[in-house]
Amino acid sequence: GRAAPPLPSAAMLARVQLTIAAVLGLVATALVGVLVLGGGDQRAAQAFTVGASGFAGAVSPEGARAADFRLRDQDGAPVTLGAERGRVTVLTFLYTTCQDTCPIAASQILGALEDLGPAGEDVAALAVSVDPANDTPARARKFLLDRRLTGRMRFALGEEAQLRPVWRAYGIQPQGDDPEARDFEHSARVVVVDERGFQRVAFPLGELTPPALAHDIRLLQAE
């Protein structure tokens, strides 16, 4: 009868194993690429409505000056809104122990800055404390670190007497400010200030998306 074919050598088996591993690696890389592209498409597909003004956010009254303040950030450095004159500023009001709205707002702002690419490096992002009793510098630093915002956003802190005029100027009701309900959730809002120091648009948290915020920042940067 016909002789049995020779058994494959160890070298041949090793080459086959390497080939299979290479093919599997290419397949895995392709799948990762699909997932990454899918995530990008999902962000790009987040729809937003542009009004007659051309902005996605709610347009502020003309000539509405953004109230300045002098506080200290998470590292103890002075922080003022006036120091950001000459570039667009995203201003929001957060507290460090928040588990829902504040992390969402922070992530949406980070997403907008990333969507802007290099132009996002020239945008100031400031968060003002709404819970002075619990917002310590250490907690503020951790909040920013956990949300990948270290170096991208500054957290303005202070005593209640320093912060209350800022809350009032921007129509913010702070955490636990209702004497009838101490667990009251603070008003969540993002304000965009133009390069001249005027409030231009605002977003309630429920209407804030990275593409919408990035869109309005681009418009202001182009002025």
Secondary structure, 3 states (H helix, E strand, C coil): CCCCCCCCCHHHHHHHHHHHHHHHHHHHHHHHHHHHHHHHHHHHCCCCCCCCCCCCCEECCCCCECCCCEEECCCCCEEECHHHCCCCEEEEEECCCCCCHHHHHHHHHHHHHHHCHHHHHHCEEEEEECCCCCCCHHHHHHHHHHCCCCCCCEEEECCHHHHHHHHHHCCCCCCCCECCECCCCCCCEEEEECCCCEEEEEEEHHHCCHHHHHHHHHHHHCC
